[in-house]
Amino acid sequence: MIIKQVFKSQRPISFCTTEDLKSITVVFGQGTKLIVTDSDVSPPVVKILPPSSEDVSSSKVTLVCLINDMSVGFADVSWFVNGNSVTDGVFTGSAEQQPNEKFKLSSYLTIERSEWEKDKDLTCKVTAAGKITNTKIKKSECN
């Protein structure tokens, strides 16, 4: 496969390819990434962990959305409470590469304990490489 620079840029551009040339990653400047692949991309594996027993005794609780086996090193993570988007109390970390060469990351939602006690639907929505995974949790469904 031959890669040609078909545009002009004053910024450095770096290229990465896999050994079998099934994917190409191009980085423009400080982090704009273009990934071209001909392989099937599987959706990420998403799981929500409920608040810890220590959290439940405080005024706020934190839920953790664990995102594993992403084909790319970045994702859009959104949290919803009863279907309504929430941005306050949300923190999403940076992706890390797993031993299987896929990526993982975690996102956290901190809410008032009273909201958790009301048994609301809490959803973590993850979009990675065009694949969407939604995972829900409710207090009543936790052991």
PyMOL CGO cylinders between C-alpha atoms (Angstrom):
from pymol import cmd
from pymol.cgo import CYLINDER

trace = [
    CYLINDER, 0.00, 0.00, 0.00, 1.31, 3.44, -0.88, 0.3, 1, 1, 1, 1, 1, 1,
    CYLINDER, 1.31, 3.44, -0.88, 0.38, 6.42, 1.25, 0.3, 1, 1, 1, 1, 1, 1,
    CYLINDER, 0.38, 6.42, 1.25, 0.69, 9.80, -0.38, 0.3, 1, 1, 1, 1, 1, 1,
    CYLINDER, 0.69, 9.80, -0.38, 0.37, 13.17, 1.28, 0.3, 1, 1, 1, 1, 1, 1,
    CYLINDER, 0.37, 13.17, 1.28, -2.45, 14.69, -0.74, 0.3, 1, 1, 1, 1, 1, 1,
    CYLINDER, -2.45, 14.69, -0.74, -2.87, 17.91, 1.22, 0.3, 1, 1, 1, 1, 1, 1,
    CYLINDER, -2.87, 17.91, 1.22, -0.63, 20.71, 2.34, 0.3, 1, 1, 1, 1, 1, 1,
    CYLINDER, -0.63, 20.71, 2.34, -0.14, 21.42, 6.00, 0.3, 1, 1, 1, 1, 1, 1,
    CYLINDER, -0.14, 21.42, 6.00, 2.24, 23.51, 8.02, 0.3, 1, 1, 1, 1, 1, 1,
    CYLINDER, 2.24, 23.51, 8.02, 1.86, 21.15, 10.96, 0.3, 1, 1, 1, 1, 1, 1,
    CYLINDER, 1.86, 21.15, 10.96, 3.69, 17.86, 11.27, 0.3, 1, 1, 1, 1, 1, 1,
    CYLINDER, 3.69, 17.86, 11.27, 1.65, 14.82, 10.30, 0.3, 1, 1, 1, 1, 1, 1,
    CYLINDER, 1.65, 14.82, 10.30, 2.45, 11.33, 11.47, 0.3, 1, 1, 1, 1, 1, 1,
    CYLINDER, 2.45, 11.33, 11.47, 1.28, 8.05, 9.95, 0.3, 1, 1, 1, 1, 1, 1,
    CYLINDER, 1.28, 8.05, 9.95, 0.97, 4.64, 11.60, 0.3, 1, 1, 1, 1, 1, 1,
    CYLINDER, 0.97, 4.64, 11.60, -0.02, 1.40, 9.92, 0.3, 1, 1, 1, 1, 1, 1,
    CYLINDER, -0.02, 1.40, 9.92, -0.50, -2.12, 11.13, 0.3, 1, 1, 1, 1, 1, 1,
    CYLINDER, -0.50, -2.12, 11.13, 1.81, -4.84, 9.80, 0.3, 1, 1, 1, 1, 1, 1,
    CYLINDER, 1.81, -4.84, 9.80, -0.93, -6.28, 7.62, 0.3, 1, 1, 1, 1, 1, 1,
    CYLINDER, -0.93, -6.28, 7.62, -1.90, -2.75, 6.46, 0.3, 1, 1, 1, 1, 1, 1,
    CYLINDER, -1.90, -2.75, 6.46, -5.53, -3.25, 7.51, 0.3, 1, 1, 1, 1, 1, 1,
    CYLINDER, -5.53, -3.25, 7.51, -5.63, 0.10, 9.27, 0.3, 1, 1, 1, 1, 1, 1,
    CYLINDER, -5.63, 0.10, 9.27, -3.97, 3.47, 9.00, 0.3, 1, 1, 1, 1, 1, 1,
    CYLINDER, -3.97, 3.47, 9.00, -3.87, 6.14, 11.69, 0.3, 1, 1, 1, 1, 1, 1,
    CYLINDER, -3.87, 6.14, 11.69, -3.04, 9.71, 10.76, 0.3, 1, 1, 1, 1, 1, 1,
    CYLINDER, -3.04, 9.71, 10.76, -2.44, 12.31, 13.48, 0.3, 1, 1, 1, 1, 1, 1,
    CYLINDER, -2.44, 12.31, 13.48, -2.78, 15.98, 12.58, 0.3, 1, 1, 1, 1, 1, 1,
    CYLINDER, -2.78, 15.98, 12.58, -1.18, 18.51, 14.92, 0.3, 1, 1, 1, 1, 1, 1,
    CYLINDER, -1.18, 18.51, 14.92, -2.05, 18.07, 18.57, 0.3, 1, 1, 1, 1, 1, 1,
    CYLINDER, -2.05, 18.07, 18.57, -4.41, 15.15, 18.64, 0.3, 1, 1, 1, 1, 1, 1,
    CYLINDER, -4.41, 15.15, 18.64, -6.81, 15.25, 15.70, 0.3, 1, 1, 1, 1, 1, 1,
    CYLINDER, -6.81, 15.25, 15.70, -6.86, 11.63, 14.65, 0.3, 1, 1, 1, 1, 1, 1,
    CYLINDER, -6.86, 11.63, 14.65, -8.13, 9.97, 11.48, 0.3, 1, 1, 1, 1, 1, 1,
    CYLINDER, -8.13, 9.97, 11.48, -8.36, 6.18, 11.53, 0.3, 1, 1, 1, 1, 1, 1,
    CYLINDER, -8.36, 6.18, 11.53, -9.04, 4.29, 8.30, 0.3, 1, 1, 1, 1, 1, 1,
    CYLINDER, -9.04, 4.29, 8.30, -9.63, 0.59, 8.62, 0.3, 1, 1, 1, 1, 1, 1,
    CYLINDER, -9.63, 0.59, 8.62, -11.05, -2.21, 6.52, 0.3, 1, 1, 1, 1, 1, 1,
    CYLINDER, -11.05, -2.21, 6.52, -11.61, -4.54, 9.45, 0.3, 1, 1, 1, 1, 1, 1,
    CYLINDER, -11.61, -4.54, 9.45, -14.91, -5.04, 11.24, 0.3, 1, 1, 1, 1, 1, 1,
    CYLINDER, -14.91, -5.04, 11.24, -15.13, -2.96, 14.38, 0.3, 1, 1, 1, 1, 1, 1,
    CYLINDER, -15.13, -2.96, 14.38, -16.89, -4.50, 17.35, 0.3, 1, 1, 1, 1, 1, 1,
    CYLINDER, -16.89, -4.50, 17.35, -18.79, -2.37, 19.86, 0.3, 1, 1, 1, 1, 1, 1,
    CYLINDER, -18.79, -2.37, 19.86, -17.12, -1.67, 23.20, 0.3, 1, 1, 1, 1, 1, 1,
    CYLINDER, -17.12, -1.67, 23.20, -17.98, -3.78, 26.25, 0.3, 1, 1, 1, 1, 1, 1,
    CYLINDER, -17.98, -3.78, 26.25, -19.65, -1.53, 28.83, 0.3, 1, 1, 1, 1, 1, 1,
    CYLINDER, -19.65, -1.53, 28.83, -20.52, -2.23, 32.47, 0.3, 1, 1, 1, 1, 1, 1,
    CYLINDER, -20.52, -2.23, 32.47, -21.73, 0.10, 35.24, 0.3, 1, 1, 1, 1, 1, 1,
    CYLINDER, -21.73, 0.10, 35.24, -20.55, -0.47, 38.79, 0.3, 1, 1, 1, 1, 1, 1,
    CYLINDER, -20.55, -0.47, 38.79, -22.95, 0.68, 41.53, 0.3, 1, 1, 1, 1, 1, 1,
    CYLINDER, -22.95, 0.68, 41.53, -21.86, 2.93, 44.39, 0.3, 1, 1, 1, 1, 1, 1,
    CYLINDER, -21.86, 2.93, 44.39, -19.68, 1.37, 47.06, 0.3, 1, 1, 1, 1, 1, 1,
    CYLINDER, -19.68, 1.37, 47.06, -21.11, 0.61, 50.50, 0.3, 1, 1, 1, 1, 1, 1,
    CYLINDER, -21.11, 0.61, 50.50, -19.03, 3.52, 51.87, 0.3, 1, 1, 1, 1, 1, 1,
    CYLINDER, -19.03, 3.52, 51.87, -20.59, 5.87, 49.28, 0.3, 1, 1, 1, 1, 1, 1,
    CYLINDER, -20.59, 5.87, 49.28, -24.13, 4.88, 50.20, 0.3, 1, 1, 1, 1, 1, 1,
    CYLINDER, -24.13, 4.88, 50.20, -23.60, 6.20, 53.73, 0.3, 1, 1, 1, 1, 1, 1,
    CYLINDER, -23.60, 6.20, 53.73, -22.54, 9.67, 52.46, 0.3, 1, 1, 1, 1, 1, 1,
    CYLINDER, -22.54, 9.67, 52.46, -24.54, 12.47, 50.83, 0.3, 1, 1, 1, 1, 1, 1,
    CYLINDER, -24.54, 12.47, 50.83, -23.22, 11.74, 47.32, 0.3, 1, 1, 1, 1, 1, 1,
    CYLINDER, -23.22, 11.74, 47.32, -22.64, 8.48, 45.45, 0.3, 1, 1, 1, 1, 1, 1,
    CYLINDER, -22.64, 8.48, 45.45, -20.44, 7.70, 42.47, 0.3, 1, 1, 1, 1, 1, 1,
    CYLINDER, -20.44, 7.70, 42.47, -21.18, 5.19, 39.73, 0.3, 1, 1, 1, 1, 1, 1,
    CYLINDER, -21.18, 5.19, 39.73, -18.42, 3.91, 37.44, 0.3, 1, 1, 1, 1, 1, 1,
    CYLINDER, -18.42, 3.91, 37.44, -18.87, 3.11, 33.76, 0.3, 1, 1, 1, 1, 1, 1,
    CYLINDER, -18.87, 3.11, 33.76, -16.16, 0.63, 32.73, 0.3, 1, 1, 1, 1, 1, 1,
    CYLINDER, -16.16, 0.63, 32.73, -15.54, 0.60, 28.98, 0.3, 1, 1, 1, 1, 1, 1,
    CYLINDER, -15.54, 0.60, 28.98, -13.36, -2.20, 27.58, 0.3, 1, 1, 1, 1, 1, 1,
    CYLINDER, -13.36, -2.20, 27.58, -12.29, -3.68, 24.26, 0.3, 1, 1, 1, 1, 1, 1,
    CYLINDER, -12.29, -3.68, 24.26, -12.62, -0.47, 22.24, 0.3, 1, 1, 1, 1, 1, 1,
    CYLINDER, -12.62, -0.47, 22.24, -11.09, -0.71, 18.78, 0.3, 1, 1, 1, 1, 1, 1,
    CYLINDER, -11.09, -0.71, 18.78, -9.92, 2.91, 18.98, 0.3, 1, 1, 1, 1, 1, 1,
    CYLINDER, -9.92, 2.91, 18.98, -8.31, 4.94, 21.76, 0.3, 1, 1, 1, 1, 1, 1,
    CYLINDER, -8.31, 4.94, 21.76, -11.13, 7.41, 22.24, 0.3, 1, 1, 1, 1, 1, 1,
    CYLINDER, -11.13, 7.41, 22.24, -14.88, 7.43, 22.79, 0.3, 1, 1, 1, 1, 1, 1,
    CYLINDER, -14.88, 7.43, 22.79, -17.78, 9.76, 23.42, 0.3, 1, 1, 1, 1, 1, 1,
    CYLINDER, -17.78, 9.76, 23.42, -19.28, 8.92, 26.81, 0.3, 1, 1, 1, 1, 1, 1,
    CYLINDER, -19.28, 8.92, 26.81, -22.63, 10.35, 27.95, 0.3, 1, 1, 1, 1, 1, 1,
    CYLINDER, -22.63, 10.35, 27.95, -24.62, 9.81, 31.14, 0.3, 1, 1, 1, 1, 1, 1,
    CYLINDER, -24.62, 9.81, 31.14, -28.42, 9.94, 31.42, 0.3, 1, 1, 1, 1, 1, 1,
    CYLINDER, -28.42, 9.94, 31.42, -30.76, 9.97, 34.42, 0.3, 1, 1, 1, 1, 1, 1,
    CYLINDER, -30.76, 9.97, 34.42, -34.26, 8.75, 33.49, 0.3, 1, 1, 1, 1, 1, 1,
    CYLINDER, -34.26, 8.75, 33.49, -33.43, 9.52, 29.85, 0.3, 1, 1, 1, 1, 1, 1,
    CYLINDER, -33.43, 9.52, 29.85, -32.23, 13.09, 30.50, 0.3, 1, 1, 1, 1, 1, 1,
    CYLINDER, -32.23, 13.09, 30.50, -28.64, 13.98, 29.66, 0.3, 1, 1, 1, 1, 1, 1,
    CYLINDER, -28.64, 13.98, 29.66, -26.44, 14.83, 32.66, 0.3, 1, 1, 1, 1, 1, 1,
    CYLINDER, -26.44, 14.83, 32.66, -23.12, 16.68, 32.52, 0.3, 1, 1, 1, 1, 1, 1,
    CYLINDER, -23.12, 16.68, 32.52, -22.71, 17.90, 36.12, 0.3, 1, 1, 1, 1, 1, 1,
    CYLINDER, -22.71, 17.90, 36.12, -20.78, 15.41, 38.23, 0.3, 1, 1, 1, 1, 1, 1,
    CYLINDER, -20.78, 15.41, 38.23, -19.36, 13.58, 35.19, 0.3, 1, 1, 1, 1, 1, 1,
    CYLINDER, -19.36, 13.58, 35.19, -15.67, 12.82, 34.78, 0.3, 1, 1, 1, 1, 1, 1,
    CYLINDER, -15.67, 12.82, 34.78, -14.25, 10.67, 31.98, 0.3, 1, 1, 1, 1, 1, 1,
    CYLINDER, -14.25, 10.67, 31.98, -10.63, 9.57, 32.06, 0.3, 1, 1, 1, 1, 1, 1,
    CYLINDER, -10.63, 9.57, 32.06, -8.22, 8.94, 29.20, 0.3, 1, 1, 1, 1, 1, 1,
    CYLINDER, -8.22, 8.94, 29.20, -8.11, 5.68, 27.27, 0.3, 1, 1, 1, 1, 1, 1,
    CYLINDER, -8.11, 5.68, 27.27, -5.39, 3.14, 28.04, 0.3, 1, 1, 1, 1, 1, 1,
    CYLINDER, -5.39, 3.14, 28.04, -4.23, 0.32, 25.82, 0.3, 1, 1, 1, 1, 1, 1,
    CYLINDER, -4.23, 0.32, 25.82, -5.04, -3.21, 27.00, 0.3, 1, 1, 1, 1, 1, 1,
    CYLINDER, -5.04, -3.21, 27.00, -2.77, -6.24, 26.49, 0.3, 1, 1, 1, 1, 1, 1,
    CYLINDER, -2.77, -6.24, 26.49, -5.03, -7.36, 23.59, 0.3, 1, 1, 1, 1, 1, 1,
    CYLINDER, -5.03, -7.36, 23.59, -4.16, -4.06, 21.83, 0.3, 1, 1, 1, 1, 1, 1,
    CYLINDER, -4.16, -4.06, 21.83, -7.68, -2.71, 22.28, 0.3, 1, 1, 1, 1, 1, 1,
    CYLINDER, -7.68, -2.71, 22.28, -8.44, 0.19, 24.61, 0.3, 1, 1, 1, 1, 1, 1,
    CYLINDER, -8.44, 0.19, 24.61, -10.26, 0.77, 27.89, 0.3, 1, 1, 1, 1, 1, 1,
    CYLINDER, -10.26, 0.77, 27.89, -11.42, 3.80, 29.82, 0.3, 1, 1, 1, 1, 1, 1,
    CYLINDER, -11.42, 3.80, 29.82, -13.65, 4.71, 32.75, 0.3, 1, 1, 1, 1, 1, 1,
    CYLINDER, -13.65, 4.71, 32.75, -16.26, 7.40, 33.27, 0.3, 1, 1, 1, 1, 1, 1,
    CYLINDER, -16.26, 7.40, 33.27, -17.70, 8.47, 36.62, 0.3, 1, 1, 1, 1, 1, 1,
    CYLINDER, -17.70, 8.47, 36.62, -21.07, 9.95, 37.56, 0.3, 1, 1, 1, 1, 1, 1,
    CYLINDER, -21.07, 9.95, 37.56, -21.44, 11.52, 41.01, 0.3, 1, 1, 1, 1, 1, 1,
    CYLINDER, -21.44, 11.52, 41.01, -25.02, 12.25, 42.09, 0.3, 1, 1, 1, 1, 1, 1,
    CYLINDER, -25.02, 12.25, 42.09, -26.88, 13.00, 45.30, 0.3, 1, 1, 1, 1, 1, 1,
    CYLINDER, -26.88, 13.00, 45.30, -27.56, 9.87, 47.32, 0.3, 1, 1, 1, 1, 1, 1,
    CYLINDER, -27.56, 9.87, 47.32, -31.26, 10.81, 47.30, 0.3, 1, 1, 1, 1, 1, 1,
    CYLINDER, -31.26, 10.81, 47.30, -31.27, 10.47, 43.47, 0.3, 1, 1, 1, 1, 1, 1,
    CYLINDER, -31.27, 10.47, 43.47, -29.83, 6.95, 43.78, 0.3, 1, 1, 1, 1, 1, 1,
    CYLINDER, -29.83, 6.95, 43.78, -32.42, 6.11, 46.47, 0.3, 1, 1, 1, 1, 1, 1,
    CYLINDER, -32.42, 6.11, 46.47, -35.25, 7.14, 44.09, 0.3, 1, 1, 1, 1, 1, 1,
    CYLINDER, -35.25, 7.14, 44.09, -34.37, 4.11, 41.93, 0.3, 1, 1, 1, 1, 1, 1,
    CYLINDER, -34.37, 4.11, 41.93, -33.93, 6.10, 38.73, 0.3, 1, 1, 1, 1, 1, 1,
    CYLINDER, -33.93, 6.10, 38.73, -32.66, 4.63, 35.45, 0.3, 1, 1, 1, 1, 1, 1,
    CYLINDER, -32.66, 4.63, 35.45, -28.98, 5.58, 35.13, 0.3, 1, 1, 1, 1, 1, 1,
    CYLINDER, -28.98, 5.58, 35.13, -27.49, 5.05, 31.68, 0.3, 1, 1, 1, 1, 1, 1,
    CYLINDER, -27.49, 5.05, 31.68, -23.95, 5.17, 30.36, 0.3, 1, 1, 1, 1, 1, 1,
    CYLINDER, -23.95, 5.17, 30.36, -23.92, 5.62, 26.56, 0.3, 1, 1, 1, 1, 1, 1,
    CYLINDER, -23.92, 5.62, 26.56, -20.63, 4.97, 24.76, 0.3, 1, 1, 1, 1, 1, 1,
    CYLINDER, -20.63, 4.97, 24.76, -19.91, 5.75, 21.12, 0.3, 1, 1, 1, 1, 1, 1,
    CYLINDER, -19.91, 5.75, 21.12, -16.59, 4.41, 19.81, 0.3, 1, 1, 1, 1, 1, 1,
    CYLINDER, -16.59, 4.41, 19.81, -15.63, 3.93, 16.14, 0.3, 1, 1, 1, 1, 1, 1,
    CYLINDER, -15.63, 3.93, 16.14, -19.24, 4.47, 15.11, 0.3, 1, 1, 1, 1, 1, 1,
    CYLINDER, -19.24, 4.47, 15.11, -20.56, 1.74, 17.41, 0.3, 1, 1, 1, 1, 1, 1,
    CYLINDER, -20.56, 1.74, 17.41, -22.96, 2.65, 20.24, 0.3, 1, 1, 1, 1, 1, 1,
    CYLINDER, -22.96, 2.65, 20.24, -23.43, 0.73, 23.48, 0.3, 1, 1, 1, 1, 1, 1,
    CYLINDER, -23.43, 0.73, 23.48, -25.96, 1.72, 26.15, 0.3, 1, 1, 1, 1, 1, 1,
    CYLINDER, -25.96, 1.72, 26.15, -25.89, 0.17, 29.61, 0.3, 1, 1, 1, 1, 1, 1,
    CYLINDER, -25.89, 0.17, 29.61, -28.39, 0.89, 32.39, 0.3, 1, 1, 1, 1, 1, 1,
    CYLINDER, -28.39, 0.89, 32.39, -28.45, 0.39, 36.12, 0.3, 1, 1, 1, 1, 1, 1,
    CYLINDER, -28.45, 0.39, 36.12, -31.07, 0.96, 38.83, 0.3, 1, 1, 1, 1, 1, 1,
    CYLINDER, -31.07, 0.96, 38.83, -30.66, 0.67, 42.58, 0.3, 1, 1, 1, 1, 1, 1,
    CYLINDER, -30.66, 0.67, 42.58, -33.42, -1.97, 42.74, 0.3, 1, 1, 1, 1, 1, 1,
    CYLINDER, -33.42, -1.97, 42.74, -31.50, -4.18, 40.29, 0.3, 1, 1, 1, 1, 1, 1,
    CYLINDER, -31.50, -4.18, 40.29, -28.32, -4.21, 42.38, 0.3, 1, 1, 1, 1, 1, 1,
    CYLINDER, -28.32, -4.21, 42.38, -27.56, -6.85, 44.98, 0.3, 1, 1, 1, 1, 1, 1,
]
cmd.load_cgo(trace, "trace")
